[in-house]
Amino acid sequence: MDRPATAAELFDAIGSAYEDVFGRAPVVDRAVRQLLDGLPPSSRVLDLGSGTGRPVAEDLSAAGHRVTGLDVSPVMIDLAREQVPAATFVHADVRDWTSPPGSWEAVCAFFPFLQMPRRDTEAVLADIARWLVPGGLFALVTVPRDAEDAHAEFFGRTFRVTSFAPDDLVRRVEAAGMEVTGTHSEVFTADEPGTPPEEHLLITARRPV
């Protein structure tokens, strides 16, 4: 078996095809709408795993928020900078990135944890809790499953995937110091022949005041 691709290698290879196939996943749209309804004007928003910049950074920037996106893929960063010039995009791994406490009114994490060991996810969740202002909002979307370092196929490439069962992930968000305010789950089928349906889980939370 070939060596599984790292996150950077995987998404460098996929590039704009990711947006073509996954488009606007309904759970991500739901999360963005909730942020738009709950954020004060000109909020600072950190988008972890910002990808092509669409739809998350684009929609939040269009509403007047100050968005910074982080991604491990330089190809994705280049695409995002071209497509969403109103936002700022940084080529970085969130595990190596720092931000002062209370820097952000909201943090988005839409699928970036799927290629992190569980201990790294727990550490980043704790970082997010510190980075948020009191009352700041957190939105997480993932594919929930009880799997650690399992091999999976994505766009014809092998990679390692790690995730949590829904209740386990909720507990980890709470253990990081955030208050979970809601969960929503639905099945999504990508616009690619032969791609099986997958569950998408949205967890919304806030840093206690």
C-alpha positions as CSV (number, residue, x, y, z in Angstrom):
1,M,0.0,0.0,0.0
2,D,1.3,3.5,-0.8
3,R,2.1,5.9,2.0
4,P,-1.1,7.7,3.0
5,A,-1.1,11.3,2.0
6,T,-0.7,14.1,4.6
7,A,-3.4,16.7,4.8
8,A,-1.3,19.2,2.9
9,E,-0.5,16.7,0.2
10,L,-4.1,15.6,-0.1
11,F,-5.6,19.1,-0.5
12,D,-2.7,20.4,-2.6
13,A,-3.6,17.6,-5.1
14,I,-7.4,18.2,-4.8
15,G,-7.3,22.0,-5.2
16,S,-10.4,23.6,-6.7
17,A,-12.0,20.2,-7.3
18,Y,-13.0,20.1,-3.7
19,E,-15.2,23.1,-4.1
20,D,-16.7,21.6,-7.4
21,V,-17.6,18.3,-5.6
22,F,-18.6,19.4,-2.2
23,G,-20.0,22.8,-3.0
24,R,-22.1,24.2,-0.2
25,A,-22.7,21.3,2.2
26,P,-26.0,22.1,3.9
27,V,-24.6,21.7,7.5
28,V,-21.8,24.2,6.7
29,D,-24.4,26.7,5.3
30,R,-26.5,26.2,8.5
31,A,-23.4,26.9,10.6
32,V,-22.6,30.1,8.7
33,R,-26.2,31.3,8.9
34,Q,-26.1,30.8,12.7
35,L,-22.9,32.8,13.0
36,L,-24.2,35.6,10.8
37,D,-27.3,35.8,13.1
38,G,-25.3,35.8,16.3
39,L,-22.2,37.9,15.6
40,P,-21.9,41.6,16.3
41,P,-20.9,43.8,13.4
42,S,-17.3,43.7,12.2
43,S,-16.5,40.6,14.3
44,R,-13.1,38.9,14.1
45,V,-13.6,35.4,12.8
46,L,-10.9,32.6,12.6
47,D,-11.6,30.0,10.0
48,L,-9.6,26.8,10.6
49,G,-9.1,24.7,7.5
50,S,-10.3,27.5,5.3
51,G,-9.9,25.6,2.0
52,T,-10.8,27.6,-1.1
53,G,-12.4,30.3,1.0
54,R,-15.8,29.4,-0.2
55,P,-18.4,29.5,1.1
56,V,-17.3,30.3,4.7
57,A,-14.8,33.1,4.5
58,E,-16.6,34.6,1.5
59,D,-20.0,34.8,3.2
60,L,-18.6,36.1,6.5
61,S,-16.5,38.7,4.8
62,A,-19.4,39.8,2.6
63,A,-21.3,40.5,5.8
64,G,-18.6,42.8,7.0
65,H,-16.7,40.5,9.4
66,R,-12.9,40.4,9.6
67,V,-12.0,36.9,8.6
68,T,-8.6,35.1,8.9
69,G,-8.3,31.7,7.4
70,L,-5.7,29.1,8.2
71,D,-4.9,26.1,6.0
72,V,-2.0,23.6,5.7
73,S,-2.3,23.5,1.9
74,P,-0.5,26.2,0.0
75,V,-2.6,25.4,-3.0
76,M,-5.8,26.1,-1.0
77,I,-4.3,29.3,0.4
78,D,-3.5,30.6,-3.1
79,L,-7.0,29.8,-4.3
80,A,-8.6,31.4,-1.3
81,R,-6.6,34.6,-1.6
82,E,-7.6,34.9,-5.2
83,Q,-11.3,34.1,-4.6
84,V,-11.9,36.0,-1.4
85,P,-9.6,39.1,-1.4
86,A,-11.6,40.6,1.5
87,A,-10.3,38.0,3.9
88,T,-6.8,37.2,5.1
89,F,-5.4,33.7,4.6
90,V,-2.3,32.2,6.4
91,H,-0.5,29.1,5.4
92,A,-0.2,27.4,8.8
93,D,-1.0,24.3,10.8
94,V,-3.2,25.3,13.7
95,R,-1.2,23.0,16.0
96,D,1.8,25.3,15.5
97,W,-0.1,28.6,15.4
98,T,-0.7,30.9,18.3
99,S,-3.1,33.7,19.0
100,P,-3.5,36.0,22.1
101,P,-6.3,35.1,24.5
102,G,-9.6,36.8,23.7
103,S,-8.6,37.5,20.0
104,W,-11.7,36.3,18.2
105,E,-15.5,36.8,18.4
106,A,-15.9,33.4,16.6
107,V,-13.9,30.4,15.4
108,C,-15.0,28.0,12.7
109,A,-13.6,24.5,12.3
110,F,-15.2,22.8,9.4
111,F,-13.6,19.4,8.9
112,P,-10.0,20.2,9.9
113,F,-9.8,17.7,12.8
114,L,-10.3,14.6,10.6
115,Q,-6.6,14.3,10.0
116,M,-5.4,15.1,13.5
117,P,-4.7,12.6,16.3
118,R,-7.3,12.8,19.0
119,R,-4.8,14.3,21.5
120,D,-4.1,17.1,19.0
121,T,-7.8,17.8,18.5
122,E,-8.2,18.1,22.3
123,A,-5.3,20.5,22.5
124,V,-6.6,22.7,19.7
125,L,-10.1,22.8,21.3
126,A,-8.5,24.1,24.5
127,D,-6.6,26.7,22.4
128,I,-9.9,27.8,20.8
129,A,-11.5,28.3,24.1
130,R,-8.7,30.6,25.2
131,W,-8.7,32.5,21.9
132,L,-12.4,33.3,22.0
133,V,-13.6,36.5,23.7
134,P,-16.1,35.7,26.6
135,G,-19.3,34.9,25.0
136,G,-17.5,34.1,21.7
137,L,-19.0,31.6,19.3
138,F,-17.5,28.3,18.1
139,A,-18.9,26.2,15.2
140,L,-17.5,22.8,14.4
141,V,-18.5,20.5,11.5
142,T,-17.1,17.0,11.1
143,V,-17.9,13.5,9.9
144,P,-18.5,11.7,13.2
145,R,-17.3,8.2,13.6
146,D,-15.4,6.2,16.3
147,A,-12.1,5.9,14.3
148,E,-8.5,6.6,15.0
149,D,-5.7,6.5,12.4
150,A,-7.9,4.5,10.0
151,H,-7.1,4.4,6.3
152,A,-9.7,6.0,4.0
153,E,-10.1,7.0,0.4
154,F,-10.8,10.5,-0.7
155,F,-10.7,11.7,-4.4
156,G,-8.9,8.5,-5.2
157,R,-6.1,9.0,-2.6
158,T,-5.4,7.2,0.6
159,F,-5.2,9.2,3.8
160,R,-5.5,8.6,7.5
161,V,-8.7,9.6,9.3
162,T,-9.4,10.1,12.9
163,S,-12.7,11.2,14.4
164,F,-15.0,10.8,17.4
165,A,-18.5,9.5,18.0
166,P,-20.9,12.4,18.4
167,D,-21.3,12.2,22.2
168,D,-17.6,11.8,22.6
169,L,-16.9,14.9,20.6
170,V,-19.5,17.0,22.5
171,R,-17.8,16.0,25.8
172,R,-14.4,17.0,24.4
173,V,-15.7,20.5,23.4
174,E,-17.1,20.9,26.9
175,A,-13.9,19.6,28.5
176,A,-12.0,22.3,26.6
177,G,-13.9,24.9,28.5
178,M,-16.8,25.7,26.1
179,E,-20.6,25.5,26.6
180,V,-22.3,23.4,23.9
181,T,-25.4,25.3,22.7
182,G,-26.6,22.8,20.0
183,T,-26.0,19.9,17.7
184,H,-27.4,19.1,14.3
185,S,-26.7,16.1,12.1
186,E,-27.7,15.2,8.5
187,V,-26.6,13.0,5.7
188,F,-24.8,14.5,2.8
189,T,-23.9,13.0,-0.6
190,A,-21.1,14.7,-2.6
191,D,-21.5,15.5,-6.2
192,E,-19.2,12.7,-7.4
193,P,-20.2,9.4,-8.8
194,G,-19.6,6.5,-6.5
195,T,-19.1,8.6,-3.4
196,P,-21.2,7.1,-0.5
197,P,-23.4,9.3,1.7
198,E,-21.7,10.5,4.9
199,E,-23.0,12.0,8.1
200,H,-22.2,15.6,8.8
201,L,-22.3,16.7,12.4
202,L,-22.5,20.4,13.5
203,I,-21.7,21.3,17.1
204,T,-22.2,24.9,18.2
205,A,-20.7,26.3,21.4
206,R,-19.7,29.4,23.1
207,R,-17.1,30.5,25.6
208,P,-18.8,31.2,28.9
209,V,-19.1,34.8,29.9
